[in-house]
Amino acid sequence: MPECRNSNNIPNLDDCQQDPEWLTKDFFQKKLRIYFKDPSLEVISMNLTPAIPKGENYASVMTRVSVEYIMEGDHESRNGSYIVKSSFEGDDFSTELMKPYDVFYKEMKIYQKIIPKLNALLKEIGDTDKMFPETIAVEFDRCAIVFEDLSKLNFAMCDRTKGLDMEHAKLCLKKLAKMHATSAVLNEREPGISKDFDRGLFNRHTNNYSPLFVGLLEACGKLVSQWDDFKEYGEKMLALKPKLMEYGNQVFDPIDGHLNVLTHGDFWINNAMFNEGPNEHPIDVILLDFQYSCWGSPAIDLHYFFNTSLREEIRLHQQDELFQYYYNVFAGTLKALRFKAKIPSLHQFLLHMIEKSFFAFVSGCLIQAIHLTEQTDDADFHALMGEDERAQNFKSIVFQNEKVQKNLKRLLPMFDRKGLLDHRD
């Protein structure tokens, strides 16, 4: 995980969330004793530092814990580094808003129950790819998960403002395709697992995030309406306000007869960590953060990834190549695991993508503006989800970014030609 940094890329610990009060030496000693199966393990010392700054993560508290401990038979102490992901504490606004999405319980269940089974399925076909971080402990009472610290294994995040090249993108898509395929097979072998994952960013249970999405749409539409030759696009976006959440729900609704999977739900550049060799050549990638995982079309993750995380020339000209690459890994993994249901052809799968393409517009024109923001002073959950003056100002500011505006000028005509800005009634 990256250190906390300000706009000058200098560590700035004041911008990070406070450490949970329950994160004590005794807590870690108990968890490490269970993980290492050594009841005599003793934690000698530990140090807590923030693991992620404002503007990089909005939905949880991330803490890096450096631990010195000694195990049975050791002559010298050992050092370990771990990341603790926990829920907001003492923040009623965030807690109540996120409650219907069940993000913390869902992610804890994925790490404790689902991921081990996905890994086991890959092992069935001799696939030794490491997909996810090693989990040290899942603490339901504290709404917390303890992971290995991937930064100590030479993994790091790429720059969210620059986007991924083809090599990095394909590595991400290979892991994503395997996650999708194994989840479909798991659901076939253990029917019913999908029922626990019906609350993505858009869902039929709550519209609590409508201030985020509608607020972004309104801020973007007002800005674009002021540009020469773009007024029509701005007016169309503003006219979409009453329909935005319903159209988003339709994207996230699983379609009977389509191949549905456990989607990541928030699959973008900051939810992957890369191990790179010389000249930034990616060797491996680990997928992170499953708070918004939901059962639905693979297109959810693909549209989101393509429209938030790629370098612009790749987004505009090479999506079809990446789509085919993903499909080949996805279909190949399903076949290797002897998936019984019908696997769609590449063309059929493309039609499924088109059916869910409204999320390409939402991801590329609204969500990416948040991802690219460099104005992080007010970048917090309240600014995202609130409707007060501060929140409205933040949503307007993210569209002042020069790169965001260039993207909008390229994307809006393209999305309009596909009918994505039109009412469907």
C-alpha positions as CSV (number, residue, x, y, z in Angstrom):
1,M,0.0,0.0,0.0
2,P,1.3,3.5,-0.7
3,E,2.4,5.8,2.1
4,C,0.3,8.9,2.9
5,R,1.4,11.7,0.6
6,N,0.3,15.3,-0.1
7,S,0.2,17.0,-3.4
8,N,4.0,17.3,-3.4
9,N,4.3,13.5,-2.9
10,I,5.7,14.0,0.6
11,P,4.4,11.8,3.5
12,N,1.6,13.5,5.3
13,L,0.2,11.5,8.2
14,D,-2.3,14.1,9.2
15,D,-4.4,13.3,6.1
16,C,-4.9,9.7,7.1
17,Q,-7.6,8.0,9.2
18,Q,-6.8,7.4,12.8
19,D,-5.8,3.9,14.0
20,P,-8.6,1.8,15.6
21,E,-8.3,1.8,19.4
22,W,-8.8,-1.9,19.7
23,L,-5.7,-2.6,17.5
24,T,-3.4,-3.6,20.4
25,K,-0.4,-5.8,21.1
26,D,-2.7,-8.4,22.8
27,F,-5.0,-8.4,19.7
28,F,-2.2,-9.1,17.4
29,Q,-0.6,-11.7,19.6
30,K,-3.8,-13.7,19.6
31,K,-4.2,-13.6,15.9
32,L,-0.6,-14.5,15.1
33,R,-0.7,-17.4,17.5
34,I,-3.7,-18.8,15.6
35,Y,-2.2,-18.1,12.2
36,F,1.2,-19.6,12.9
37,K,-0.3,-22.4,15.1
38,D,2.1,-21.5,17.9
39,P,0.4,-20.8,21.3
40,S,3.7,-19.7,22.7
41,L,4.3,-16.9,20.1
42,E,4.9,-13.6,21.9
43,V,4.7,-10.1,20.4
44,I,7.6,-8.1,21.7
45,S,6.7,-4.8,20.1
46,M,4.5,-3.3,17.4
47,N,4.2,0.0,15.6
48,L,1.1,1.4,13.8
49,T,1.2,3.8,10.8
50,P,-1.5,4.9,8.4
51,A,-1.4,2.9,5.2
52,I,-3.4,5.0,2.8
53,P,-4.1,8.7,2.3
54,K,-7.2,10.8,1.4
55,G,-8.2,10.4,-2.3
56,E,-7.0,6.8,-2.5
57,N,-9.6,5.0,-0.4
58,Y,-13.0,6.2,0.8
59,A,-14.8,3.3,2.4
60,S,-12.5,1.9,5.1
61,V,-9.6,2.6,7.5
62,M,-6.2,1.1,6.4
63,T,-3.5,0.6,9.0
64,R,0.0,-0.8,8.6
65,V,1.2,-2.8,11.6
66,S,4.9,-3.6,12.1
67,V,5.3,-6.4,14.6
68,E,8.4,-7.9,16.3
69,Y,7.6,-11.3,17.7
70,I,9.3,-14.5,18.8
71,M,8.1,-18.1,18.2
72,E,8.8,-21.4,20.0
73,G,12.4,-22.5,19.4
74,D,13.6,-19.1,18.1
75,H,16.9,-17.7,19.2
76,E,16.1,-14.3,17.7
77,S,13.0,-12.4,17.2
78,R,11.3,-12.0,13.8
79,N,9.7,-9.0,12.1
80,G,6.4,-9.0,10.3
81,S,4.4,-6.3,8.5
82,Y,0.7,-6.5,8.1
83,I,-2.2,-4.4,6.8
84,V,-5.4,-4.1,8.8
85,K,-8.5,-3.0,7.0
86,S,-11.3,-2.0,9.3
87,S,-14.6,0.0,9.2
88,F,-15.0,3.6,10.1
89,E,-15.3,4.2,13.9
90,G,-17.3,7.0,15.5
91,D,-18.7,8.2,12.2
92,D,-22.4,7.8,12.2
93,F,-22.9,9.4,8.8
94,S,-20.6,6.9,7.0
95,T,-21.9,3.9,9.0
96,E,-25.6,4.5,8.4
97,L,-25.1,5.3,4.7
98,M,-23.0,2.2,4.0
99,K,-25.1,-0.2,6.2
100,P,-27.5,-1.3,3.5
101,Y,-24.6,-2.3,1.2
102,D,-23.2,-4.7,3.9
103,V,-19.7,-3.9,2.6
104,F,-17.7,-5.1,5.6
105,Y,-19.5,-8.4,6.3
106,K,-19.6,-9.2,2.6
107,E,-15.8,-8.7,2.2
108,M,-15.0,-10.6,5.3
109,K,-17.1,-13.5,4.1
110,I,-15.4,-13.4,0.7
111,Y,-11.9,-13.6,2.3
112,Q,-12.9,-16.3,4.8
113,K,-15.3,-18.5,2.8
114,I,-15.1,-17.8,-0.9
115,I,-11.5,-17.0,-1.8
116,P,-10.2,-20.3,-0.4
117,K,-12.6,-22.2,-2.6
118,L,-11.7,-20.2,-5.7
119,N,-8.0,-20.9,-5.0
120,A,-8.8,-24.6,-4.6
121,L,-10.6,-24.7,-7.9
122,L,-7.5,-23.3,-9.7
123,K,-5.4,-25.9,-8.0
124,E,-7.6,-28.6,-9.5
125,I,-6.3,-27.7,-12.9
126,G,-2.8,-27.1,-11.8
127,D,-3.0,-23.3,-11.9
128,T,-0.7,-21.9,-9.2
129,D,-1.4,-18.2,-9.8
130,K,-1.6,-16.2,-6.6
131,M,-4.8,-14.2,-7.0
132,F,-5.4,-12.5,-3.6
133,P,-3.3,-11.4,-0.6
134,E,-2.7,-13.9,2.2
135,T,-5.3,-13.5,4.9
136,I,-3.9,-13.6,8.5
137,A,-7.2,-13.1,10.3
138,V,-10.9,-12.2,9.7
139,E,-12.4,-10.5,12.7
140,F,-16.1,-10.3,12.5
141,D,-16.6,-8.7,15.9
142,R,-14.4,-5.8,14.9
143,C,-15.3,-5.7,11.2
144,A,-11.7,-6.1,10.3
145,I,-9.4,-8.2,8.1
146,V,-5.6,-8.6,8.6
147,F,-3.6,-9.2,5.5
148,E,0.1,-9.8,4.6
149,D,1.7,-6.5,3.7
150,L,2.3,-6.9,0.0
151,S,4.6,-3.9,-0.1
152,K,7.2,-6.0,1.7
153,L,7.0,-8.5,-1.1
154,N,7.8,-5.8,-3.7
155,F,4.2,-5.1,-4.7
156,A,3.0,-1.6,-5.2
157,M,0.1,0.4,-6.7
158,C,0.5,2.1,-10.1
159,D,-0.2,5.8,-10.5
160,R,-4.0,6.1,-10.7
161,T,-3.6,9.4,-12.7
162,K,-1.6,7.8,-15.5
163,G,-3.5,4.6,-16.2
164,L,-2.3,1.2,-17.2
165,D,-0.4,0.1,-20.3
166,M,-1.4,-3.0,-22.3
167,E,1.0,-5.3,-20.3
168,H,-0.3,-4.2,-16.9
169,A,-3.9,-4.3,-18.2
170,K,-3.7,-7.8,-19.5
171,L,-2.2,-9.1,-16.3
172,C,-5.1,-7.6,-14.4
173,L,-7.6,-9.1,-16.8
174,K,-6.0,-12.5,-16.6
175,K,-6.6,-12.6,-12.9
176,L,-10.1,-11.1,-13.2
177,A,-11.1,-13.7,-15.8
178,K,-9.9,-16.5,-13.5
179,M,-11.8,-15.0,-10.5
180,H,-15.0,-14.8,-12.6
181,A,-14.7,-18.3,-14.1
182,T,-14.0,-20.0,-10.8
183,S,-16.9,-18.2,-9.1
184,A,-19.2,-19.4,-11.8
185,V,-18.0,-23.0,-11.3
186,L,-18.3,-22.7,-7.6
187,N,-21.9,-21.5,-7.9
188,E,-22.6,-24.4,-10.2
189,R,-21.2,-26.9,-7.7
190,E,-22.6,-25.2,-4.6
191,P,-25.9,-23.6,-5.8
192,G,-27.0,-20.6,-3.8
193,I,-23.8,-18.8,-3.0
194,S,-24.8,-16.0,-5.2
195,K,-27.7,-15.0,-2.9
196,D,-25.4,-13.4,-0.4
197,F,-24.0,-11.0,-3.0
198,D,-26.8,-8.9,-4.3
199,R,-25.7,-5.4,-3.2
200,G,-23.3,-3.8,-5.6
201,L,-22.7,0.0,-6.1
202,F,-26.2,-0.1,-7.8
203,N,-28.8,-2.5,-6.4
204,R,-32.5,-3.1,-5.8
205,H,-32.2,-2.8,-2.0
206,T,-31.0,0.8,-1.5
207,N,-30.3,4.0,-3.3
208,N,-28.2,5.5,-0.5
209,Y,-25.4,6.3,-3.0
210,S,-27.7,8.4,-5.2
211,P,-26.2,11.6,-3.8
212,L,-22.8,10.5,-5.2
213,F,-23.9,9.4,-8.7
214,V,-26.7,12.0,-9.2
215,G,-24.5,14.7,-7.8
216,L,-21.6,13.8,-10.1
217,L,-24.0,13.7,-13.1
218,E,-25.4,17.1,-12.2
219,A,-22.0,18.7,-11.7
220,C,-20.7,17.2,-15.0
221,G,-23.9,18.2,-16.9
222,K,-23.8,21.8,-15.8
223,L,-20.1,22.1,-16.7
224,V,-20.5,20.5,-20.2
225,S,-23.5,22.7,-20.9
226,Q,-21.2,25.7,-20.8
227,W,-18.9,24.4,-23.5
228,D,-19.2,25.4,-27.2
229,D,-20.6,22.5,-29.2
230,F,-21.3,20.4,-26.1
231,K,-24.4,22.0,-24.8
232,E,-26.6,19.2,-26.1
233,Y,-24.6,16.6,-24.2
234,G,-24.9,18.6,-21.0
235,E,-28.6,18.9,-21.4
236,K,-29.0,15.2,-22.0
237,M,-27.0,14.4,-18.9
238,L,-29.1,16.7,-16.8
239,A,-32.3,15.1,-18.2
240,L,-31.0,11.7,-17.1
241,K,-31.0,12.6,-13.4
242,P,-34.4,11.0,-12.6
243,K,-33.4,7.8,-14.5
244,L,-29.8,7.4,-13.5
245,M,-30.2,5.1,-10.5
246,E,-32.7,2.9,-12.3
247,Y,-30.5,2.6,-15.4
248,G,-27.6,1.7,-13.1
249,N,-29.8,-0.9,-11.3
250,Q,-30.5,-2.5,-14.7
251,V,-26.8,-2.9,-15.4
252,F,-26.4,-4.7,-12.1
253,D,-29.4,-6.9,-12.4
254,P,-28.3,-10.5,-13.3
255,I,-30.0,-11.6,-16.5
256,D,-31.4,-15.2,-16.6
257,G,-29.8,-17.1,-19.4
258,H,-26.6,-15.1,-19.3
259,L,-23.4,-16.3,-17.6
260,N,-23.3,-14.5,-14.3
261,V,-20.3,-14.4,-12.0
262,L,-19.1,-13.0,-8.7
263,T,-17.9,-9.6,-9.9
264,H,-15.2,-7.6,-8.1
265,G,-17.6,-4.6,-8.2
266,D,-14.9,-1.9,-7.9
267,F,-12.3,-3.1,-10.3
268,W,-9.9,-0.3,-11.0
269,I,-6.2,0.5,-10.9
270,N,-6.1,1.2,-7.1
271,N,-7.5,-2.2,-6.3
272,A,-4.5,-4.0,-7.8
273,M,-0.9,-4.2,-6.6
274,F,1.9,-5.0,-9.0
275,N,5.2,-6.7,-8.6
276,E,7.4,-5.1,-11.3
277,G,10.8,-6.0,-12.7
278,P,13.2,-3.9,-14.6
279,N,11.8,-1.0,-16.8
280,E,8.4,-1.3,-15.0
281,H,7.8,-4.7,-16.6
282,P,5.0,-6.3,-14.5
283,I,5.7,-9.7,-13.2
284,D,2.6,-10.3,-11.1
285,V,-0.5,-8.6,-9.8
286,I,-2.7,-9.2,-6.7
287,L,-6.4,-8.2,-6.6
288,L,-7.7,-6.3,-3.6
289,D,-10.8,-4.9,-2.0
290,F,-14.1,-6.8,-2.4
291,Q,-16.5,-4.6,-0.5
292,Y,-18.7,-4.1,-3.5
293,S,-18.5,-7.6,-5.0
294,C,-21.9,-8.7,-6.3
295,W,-23.4,-11.4,-8.5
296,G,-24.0,-10.2,-12.0
297,S,-22.6,-9.8,-15.5
298,P,-18.8,-9.9,-16.0
299,A,-19.5,-6.7,-18.1
300,I,-19.8,-4.8,-14.8
301,D,-16.1,-5.2,-14.1
302,L,-15.0,-4.9,-17.7
303,H,-16.8,-1.6,-18.4
304,Y,-15.5,-0.2,-15.1
305,F,-11.9,-1.2,-15.6
306,F,-11.8,-0.2,-19.3
307,N,-13.2,3.3,-18.5
308,T,-11.3,4.1,-15.3
309,S,-7.9,2.4,-15.4
310,L,-6.5,2.4,-18.9
311,R,-4.2,4.9,-20.6
312,E,-6.4,7.0,-22.9
313,E,-5.0,5.8,-26.2
314,I,-5.7,2.2,-25.1
315,R,-9.2,3.0,-23.9
316,L,-10.0,4.6,-27.2
317,H,-8.3,2.1,-29.6
318,Q,-7.5,-1.2,-28.0
319,Q,-10.5,-2.2,-25.8
320,D,-11.5,-4.9,-28.3
321,E,-8.0,-6.6,-28.0
322,L,-8.3,-6.5,-24.2
323,F,-11.8,-7.8,-24.3
324,Q,-10.8,-10.8,-26.5
325,Y,-7.8,-11.5,-24.2
326,Y,-10.1,-11.6,-21.2
327,Y,-12.6,-13.8,-22.9
328,N,-10.0,-16.4,-24.0
329,V,-8.8,-16.7,-20.4
330,F,-12.3,-16.7,-19.0
331,A,-13.6,-19.4,-21.4
332,G,-10.5,-21.4,-21.2
333,T,-10.7,-21.6,-17.4
334,L,-14.3,-22.6,-17.5
335,K,-13.6,-25.4,-20.0
336,A,-10.6,-26.6,-17.9
337,L,-12.9,-26.8,-14.9
338,R,-15.6,-28.7,-16.9
339,F,-18.2,-26.0,-16.5
340,K,-21.5,-27.7,-17.4
341,A,-23.6,-24.7,-18.4
342,K,-23.3,-23.1,-21.9
343,I,-20.3,-20.9,-22.4
344,P,-21.2,-17.9,-24.7
345,S,-19.3,-17.4,-27.8
346,L,-17.1,-14.3,-28.1
347,H,-19.8,-12.7,-30.2
348,Q,-22.5,-13.6,-27.7
349,F,-20.4,-12.3,-24.9
350,L,-19.9,-9.0,-26.8
351,L,-23.6,-8.6,-27.1
352,H,-23.9,-9.1,-23.3
353,M,-21.3,-6.3,-22.9
354,I,-23.3,-4.0,-25.2
355,E,-26.5,-4.7,-23.1
356,K,-24.7,-3.4,-20.0
357,S,-22.8,-0.5,-21.7
358,F,-24.6,2.2,-19.7
359,F,-22.0,1.5,-17.0
360,A,-19.3,2.5,-19.5
361,F,-20.8,6.0,-19.5
362,V,-21.1,6.1,-15.7
363,S,-17.6,4.8,-15.2
364,G,-15.9,6.9,-17.8
365,C,-17.7,10.2,-17.4
366,L,-18.6,10.2,-13.7
367,I,-16.6,7.8,-11.6
368,Q,-13.3,8.4,-13.3
369,A,-13.4,12.1,-12.3
370,I,-13.2,11.0,-8.7
371,H,-10.4,8.6,-9.5
372,L,-8.3,11.3,-11.2
373,T,-8.8,14.0,-8.6
374,E,-5.7,15.6,-7.3
375,Q,-7.6,17.9,-5.0
376,T,-7.6,15.6,-1.9
377,D,-8.1,18.1,0.9
378,D,-11.8,17.5,0.9
379,A,-11.6,13.9,-0.5
380,D,-13.5,11.9,2.0
381,F,-16.7,9.9,2.3
382,H,-18.7,12.9,3.5
383,A,-17.7,14.9,0.4
384,L,-18.7,12.0,-1.9
385,M,-22.0,11.1,-0.4
386,G,-23.2,14.3,1.1
387,E,-25.5,16.9,-0.4
388,D,-24.4,20.0,1.5
389,E,-22.4,22.9,0.1
390,R,-19.0,21.3,0.8
391,A,-20.1,18.1,-1.0
392,Q,-21.4,19.9,-4.0
393,N,-18.3,22.0,-4.2
394,F,-16.1,18.8,-4.1
395,K,-18.1,17.2,-6.9
396,S,-17.8,20.3,-9.0
397,I,-14.0,20.6,-8.4
398,V,-13.3,17.1,-9.6
399,F,-14.5,18.1,-13.1
400,Q,-12.1,21.1,-13.2
401,N,-9.3,18.6,-13.8
402,E,-7.8,19.2,-17.2
403,K,-7.4,15.5,-17.9
404,V,-11.0,14.8,-16.9
405,Q,-12.3,17.5,-19.3
406,K,-10.2,16.1,-22.2
407,N,-11.6,12.7,-21.5
408,L,-15.2,14.0,-21.5
409,K,-14.7,15.8,-24.8
410,R,-13.5,12.5,-26.3
411,L,-16.0,10.2,-24.7
412,L,-19.3,12.1,-24.7
413,P,-19.8,12.1,-28.5
414,M,-18.9,8.4,-28.6
415,F,-21.4,7.5,-25.8
416,D,-24.1,9.7,-27.3
417,R,-23.8,8.0,-30.7
418,K,-24.4,4.7,-28.8
419,G,-27.6,6.1,-27.3
420,L,-26.3,6.0,-23.7
421,L,-27.3,9.6,-23.0
422,D,-30.9,9.1,-24.1
423,H,-34.0,8.2,-22.2
424,R,-35.2,4.6,-22.9
425,D,-38.9,5.2,-22.3
